[in-house]
């Protein structure tokens, strides 16, 4: 199976530890209306494992109706939502349960996944947008995700819409993406949309398995995810995703067709060890006429132990602009192993432009090596 190129992440139970926040708000909301603690965390987990419970407001009302005394009135969804939000967001001087949420994966791991999936990471959650963005900003990871598909955007999971919409926003084919979630609804949505679905155990379920000396794979939510078609279920923290998304080279090692090799001569030779890609990019984009925008230059490499580097360009026009700018008495052109080398001199003793153009046109010939 080929490596995926895009990563879609559910939020609750995947990024956010919510056993004391959203789960706590469900249980507390039910207790408020039932005047008892009939609804427990185990009952909520059982409902989540059955699927179709992506909206915690609706789930809370369903649990209240299911466990209320005979003849007791049924609260409206608006009434349930109001109590839930006061508990979760906080009301007056009382802090909200949302303050108890923590980030499950290490921030550095998410940054590495971002490096391996540039411009191809998204959040797919049933949270309202305000709750989603609040969590991302609080933990400093908002900039790692290119888009967020939330409650207000359309039908909720297990409908295929949220996953399909994320793929549309990322401009990718669903078959190239992986959706990671902790419930059957996440997996069903992924499969329906044509993406690969991977389950993840919640920290709470995983801890209970460790304490009970059992396999976390035997948990109800884990089994439900596998039954829905999940490829696998990984441990909380997402570290196993590094095996699914292979690392990419820090630099382009093989030059593409549009490559310009610039040989560094003059004073820069003595600074070779201190030269950085950003330094060379600054030189390249300021010495050309007209200036080449930095966005036109792709990642490039300083060749260790050598006095030259190569630049890669997004189009031929950008490269030609640089070639014309270097076509002067202060540069020397030559061909080495079918690769264009330009020696940048600080003096004016190089060949004239016409001779430089002539050498550039002869592949495999020129001044030869120094």
N, C-alpha and C positions, 0 to 999 in steps of 0.2 A: 504494500500500500504506500502511495506517494505521501511525502510530508505535506501537511496542510500549510496554508499561507496566511490564514486569518484566524483570530481567536475571539470568540464571543463568550462573555462571562455573565452568569446570573450574579446578583448581589448578595441577597440574604443566604447565609449558610455557606457561601463560596468566598466572598470578599469580607462580608460583615458578620461578626459573631452576634447573633440576635436572640439567643436563648433567654436573655434577661430583658430584651427590649420588645421586639414584635411578639415573640412567644409569650413574654410576660404580660404584654398588653392584652393579648387574646384571653389569657387565663383571668386576669384582673377584671376585664370587661364582663366576662361571663359571671364572675363572682358578684359583681355589682348588681346585675339584673336577677340572678338566681338566689342571691342572699346566702350562698353556700359555696363550698369549694369542690363541687361535683366534677367540674371540668379540670382535668390535670394535664400535665405536660405529655404524659403517655397517651392520653386521648387525642390531644392535638397532633402528635406524631403519627398516630394511627390514621387520622383523617388525611394528613399530608401524604401518607404512603398510598392512599386510595386514589389520589389525584383529583383534579378539578377544584383545588382549594388555593388558587393563586392569589385571591383577594382576601386579605385577613379581616376586613370589615364584614364581608359576606359570611366568611367562615365563622366568625364570632357569633353572628346572629343565628346561623344554622345550629350551632352548638347550644345556644340558649334555648331555642325552640325545642331541640331534641331532649334537653334535660330539665325543662321547666316542669313545675307541678301541674297536674291536670286542672284546667280551668284558669290558670294564670294567664294574664294577657301577653300577647306577643309584641315585643318592641318593634318599632319601625327600623329600617336600615339607617335612617337619618339619626335616630336616637342612639343606636349602637355606635355609629361612626363618631358622633359627638363625644361620647364617653371614651371611646378608644383613643381618639386624638388628644383629648385632655391628658390621658395617662401617658401616651407616647411622647407628645411634644412638651408636656408640662403646662400647668395652669397657675396663674398668680405667682406665689412665691414657691410653689412646689416644682422641683426639677422634673423634667421628663425622663422616661425610661430610655429614650434615645441616647441620653448621655452615657449609658452603660455599654454602648456598642464599641467594639474594638475591631481593628483590622486583622484578619486571619493570616494572610500570606505576608511575608516580609516585603517591605517596600522595595528593597533591592532586587528581590526575585521578580516583582512586577516590572521593574525597570529593565531587567534582562530580557523578559518576555517581549517587552516593547521593542527592544533592540532587534530581536529576532523576527518581529512582525511589524516592521515600520509602516505606519499609516493604515494598519489593519487590525485594530483592537477596538472592541465595542462592549458596552454594557447592555444586557437585555434583561430587564427587571419588571416586576409587577408593582414596584414602588411608584408613588407620585413623583413627578420630576423634582419638586422641591426637596423631598427627602433624599432622593438619589444624589443630587448635586451637593447637598449639605454634607453628606458622608464623604464624598470624593474630595471636597475642599478641605474638610476637617483633617483628613489624613494626607493631604498634599499629593494626591494621585490623579487629580482632574485632568492634567495635561497628558496622561498616559493613554487616554481613550479618545478615539476620533469621533465617536457619537454615542448617544445613549437612547435606547428605545424604552419608553416608560409607560405607565398606566394610561396616561392621556392620549397616547398615540394611536390606539386601536384595540382590537380584540386581544384578550390576555392569553397567555399560555394556558392550556396545551394547544391552542390554535397556532397555526404555522406563521401567522402574521408577524409577531414580534421578531422572529429570527429572519424571516424573509426581508422585513423592513431594514434590519441592521445590515444585511448583505447589500441591499440596494444603496444604502447610504455610504457603504464602504466601496461600492462599485466593484463587487466581486461576484463570482459564481458561487452559489451556496455549497456546491460540492467541494470547494477548496477550503471551507471553514470548519472549525470545531466549536461546538457549543458545550460549555461546561456548566452543569447545574446539580443541585442536591435533591431534586424531587422528580417524580415521574412526569409531571407537567413539563419540566424543562426538556426532558429526553423526548417526549412525544412531540413537542413543538419542533425540536431539532430534526427528528426523523421526517416529519411531515414537510418540512421546508427543504429537505434534501441535503442537510449537513450531517456531519458525524456528531454523535452525541456521547459525551463522557460524563459519568456521574462522579460526585465527590462526597465523601462522608462528612457530616457536620462535626465540629470539634466535640460537641456534647455526646453524640452517639459514639464517636471514636474513643472518647475518654471512658465511657461506660464499658465498652468492649475490653479496653486495656485493664481496667480495674477488675472486671469480671473474668479476666483471663480467657476471653473468647475472641473469635475472629470478627473484625468489624464488618466483613463481608456478609455475616449472618444477620445483620440488622435489617429491620423491616423496610426502611427507606432504600437501603442499598439493594436488597433483593428486588424491590419494586422497580428500581431504575434499570436493573439488568433485564428484568422481564419485559420492560418496555422497549428494549433494543439497544441499551447503552453498550458501547464497545467494551468498556471496563469501568470500574469505580475506583478512584484513587483516594489516597489519604488526604486529610485536610492540609491546607498550606500550599497546594498546587505545585510542589517541587517536581512531581512526576511529569509535569507538562514539559519540562526541559528535555525529556527523552523523546517527546512527540514533535517538538519544534527544534530542529537541529540548529547549532550556531552558524552564523554567517561570518565570512571573513571581515576583518576590520577594514581592509582596503581591497580594492580590485587588483588581483595579482596578475591577471592576464589582460593586456590592453585590448579594448574593443577596437573596431575599425577606425573610429574617430579618436585617435590618440596623438598627442603632441609631446614629444620628449624634449625637455629643456635641460641643456647641460649648463651647470653652474660653474662659472669661472670668475676670476678677479677676487675682490675682497670676500665674497661669499664663501670661497673655499675654506677660509680660516674659521668660519662660523658654522661649518657643516654639521657639527654635533648639536648645535643649538637651533638649527633651522627646523621649523615646524610646518605642517601643511597649511596652517592659517597664515603664516608669514609668506609662504610662496603664493598662496591664493591672493593675498593683498598685492604682492608685486605684479602678478599676472593681470589682475583686474584694474590696476592703476597705470601700468606702463603701456597699455594698448590704446590704439586710436581707431575708432571710438572705443571707450572702455567696455570691456566684456562684463556683463552683470555676473556676480558670484553665483547666481542661480543657474547659470549656463554651464558651470563647471561641476562635473561629478566627482565623487571621491577619487583621490589620487594617492600615489605612494612616493615616499622618499626612499630610494634604493639604498640600503645600508652599505657603507663603505665605498659608495660611488659618488661622483660629483654630478649626478644628473637625476632627474625625476621625470615622471610623465603625468600629463593632465588628460582627463577624459571629458569630452564635450557632448552636450545633449543634441547638438545638430551641427551640420557642416558649416553653416553660416558663422557660428560662434568660433569654430576653429579657424576658418579662413580670415576672420578679423584679426586673430592673434598672429597668423602667418604673415599677413600684410604689414602689421606693425613691426614685426621683427625683421622685415625685409629692408635692412639698412646697413650702413657702413659699420655699425657697432655690433654686428652679429656675424656668425659664421655658420653656414649650412652644410650638412653632409648627410650621407646615408650610411648606416651601419646595420648589417643584417636586416635589410628591408625596413628599417625603422628610421624615421626622420629625427635627426639630432640638430638642435640649434644651440650654438655656444654664444652665450651672452657676454660681451666684453664691455669694459668700462671706457676703453679708449676708442679712437677712431681709425685704427689701423687694419680693420677687417676688409674683406673684399667688397667691391661695389655692388649695388643692388642687382644690376643686370647679371653679373657673374653668379650671384647667389641664386637668382631665379633659375639660371641654367643648371646649376648643380642639383637643385631640388627636383628638377624634372628627370634626372637620370637615376633610375632605381639601381642600387647596387654599386654605384660609382660616386666619386667625389674626392674630397681631400684625403680621405683615409683616416686612420686612427692617429691620435696624438702619441 
